[in-house]
Amino acid sequence: MTIKAAEALPISVRNVTKTYGAVHALDDVSLEVKSGEFLTLLGPSGSGKTTLLMVLAGFTRPDCGSLTFGDREVIRTPPHLRDVGMTFQSYALFPHMTVAGNVGYPLRLRKRPKAEIAERVERALETVQLGGYGDRRVDQLSGGQKQRVAVARAIVFEPRILLMDEPLSALDKKLRDQMQIELRHLHEQLGMTTVYVTHDQREALTMSDRIAVVNHGRIMQLSTPRDLYEHPANRFVADFIGDSTFLTVSRVGSDVVFGGVPLIHAGPLPDTPDLQLMIRPERIVLSPDGPRDGANNFAATATDVVYQGDSYLLHARLDTGEMVALRGAVRGSNAASLPRLGDRVTLTLAPEDTVLIDGSQT
Amino acid sequence: MSMQTAPSNAAGLRRDERLERLTLFGLSSPAILLILVVLVIPVGWLFYVSFIGANGQFSLENYERMISRRSYLRIFVTTFQVSLLTTGLCILIGYPFAYFMSQLPSRLANLCLITVLLPFWTSLLVRTYAWLVLLQKQGLINNWAISLGLWDEPLKIVHNMTGTLIGMVHIMLPFLILPVYGAMKAIDRDYLKAAANLGASPRVAFWTVFFPLTTPGLFAGALMVFILCLGFFVTPAVLGGGKVIMVSMQIVSNIELFVNWGAASALGVVLLVLTVAILWVASRFLNLDRMTGGGH
């Protein structure tokens, strides 16, 4: 038996502003989190993503704005009455209590009978695959186990909203990858509305239904992982999610021109004076047989080839002078024929991979 | 071949090991000598003298006197009474003060810390006589209170238990505040946030999370205050006005008034044994506490 799914609540953030002196930690932020959704706040440190989470939890009082959980306005509700689960970057497990003491803490505060507490604690621990760990001391646990206990403590009282502040940042990569999948499953199983904060773009892409990219206290773009990656709203988002090369292009009439050649492109064309071509390294390919019809071709010289096991990374200088990165798969068939330093190569970009973006940083 | 070289080799290694141990012993000998001279020999001498009677022969009369005379019992009761009350008052005043300090921004907290430490660095005697000046019948406190109409007659707040306690609490407070403050500063604020998030009101979060995490510091501070109080002399002697007789004062009068080194030594031995016993019991509790995760 595990914890049963709680009825989720939508979150609505409207026009929330928080300033520290002259710094806008949050600048008129509005955000709708759908009921049962896994939404990630992604941004560099100091972007305001943690401040926004702290506003949701009630630890930071905004200057103005409104916040509702379902129909309930909670902007002035103190943290202990908000009834949301939360995990902390530091885990914040109480060192003077056992694992069961920690997990049972919210239930004891809610004055549940002893037998019920014991049963629900064990169920929560089983949910995070730590059944039977109740008597352990917190300092006997590994990092991954502490993380699971923190999650168990946050869900044991069946909150309808779960907030997670960089929960995996202290774990090593392998464990982090595993926990990402586990947390994802847990979310599917419990169905609570989840707001997740991270600065790790891969983690955000792996776990989220939707991602809000935050910078300078504002939401740059709110979209699905795929849409964010394929159609970033601006240069900042494109840069933050994935690696890319950016080439400045110009508009001549209805054409978009790079190096004197009009580009064939399939996607939307942003209305901006600062138009740029975004090239994802895995989307641009080598054409061993020369330029391909119906696609954009770039003549270049290989300047660096790095073998990375599962793939190789090619840096090439276009004849127009710009550097472009290309990532290709290494297979038995091409392993021998990887380009060498100084080779002349043709790089090809299909029209649907020819993404034009707003070059502004904000 | 290797079978032949191995034994001779082992003997050499053993010799090296012995030599190293000797060297280490040689290096630590000054410290051992110091402890021997300033601690073991005097305390041994104390024990020896305490078993010597008035006639210069071995005798238990110094200890018998302690049991048979009620005045001695009263002295021990007073000593424990004063120590317990001082410790209790230090906790009541020091804990909230440390808490207040721990919540201040660091610059103000450091300022507060200096106000705690300044008297700590001032001579004990000076502070004790300062209290005498403040507390006496025509002292600052009585004069002000009467002129403000708080009370009509000068209160007897010195040369008695009250004066002794006021002086001792003031002198002992830093010993309590410093470890408690240290324990409070070591508490991760995320613990309190987590408690609030899980449904604890600020008051509940304090009693279920903050206070338990400070108990190791509180125990350590209280123990230090209590042990120091047991052997305290200057303050009760000056502010007690002869009405508060503690063990240390009886030791002094045994020597200065009655020139009875045996009686004084016996009192010292009993005080020493009691102190060690208390420390031993307390250390077991403190260790126990650390084992349950309360320590840092």
Interface residues (C-beta under 8 A of the other chain):
Chain A: A57 G58 F59 P78 P79 H80 L81 R82 D83 V84 G85 M86 F88 Q89 S90 A92 L93 F94 P95 H96 M97 Y105 P106 L109 R110 R137 V138 D139 R153 F157
Chain B: D188 D190 Y191 K193 A194 A195 A196 N197 L198 G199 A200 S201 P202 V204 A205 T208 V209 P212 L213 T292 G293 G294 H296
